Amino acid sequence: MQIKVNIKTRMAEAGIRGRQLAPLLNITEPNVSLLINGKSKSISYKQMATLCQILNCQPNDLFELVQP
């Protein structure tokens, strides 16, 4: 099984860019890019909660478990 990252889709729906997210999540723009492209190794609960609040969603809207 793999985890599909849907953050980029939710960002587009909310009309927000990675540049705007970086200071809100307290991470750098390159790290936002890694996160939204599924290349990040981790995300803290605090960052996930902040991201869900900004994008008005639940964690399961951002990540999806899929069959390869």
N, C-alpha and C positions, 0 to 999 in steps of 0.2 A: 504494500500500500504506500501511497505517496500523499503528501499534503500539498494541496493546491492553494496558492495565496491569491485572494481576491481583493486585496487592498487597493490596487490600482483602479479597479472597476468602481469600487465604492468612492474613491477620491474623485473620479470623473463625475459620478452621479451627484456628489456634493459640491462640485466645482472648486475643489481645493488642490493646490499644487504641493509638491514635495518641499519646495522652498518655504512654504508657509508652515508645513508640519514640523520641520526641523527644530525651530525654537520651542514649539509647544510640547514636543516630546523630549526636549533637552538632549538632542543628538545632532550630529553634523548632517549636512545635506548628502554627502556620499553614503552615510549609514542609512538615511531614509531610502535612498535608491536601492541599497542592498536589501532592505526590509521589504519594500514593495515589489521587488523582483524575485523574491523567494530565495535570496542568496545569504541572508543573515543567519547566523547560527542560533540566535536567541532573541527573545523579546521579554522584557520584564512585565509583571502583572500591572504595575503602575503605568507603563507605556501603553499596554493593551487597553487598560481602562480609559486612559486619556484619548487614545485613538478612537475607541468606540463612542466616547462622548462627543468628540469632534465630528465624527461621521454619522452620528445618530444611528448606531447599529449595535449588534451583539457580537461577541467573539466568533460565533459560528458563521456569521456573515462574512468574516474576513478570511477564515481558513476552512478548507473542505478536505475531507479524507476521500481519496479516489483510488480506484484500481488502476495499476499501470497499464 
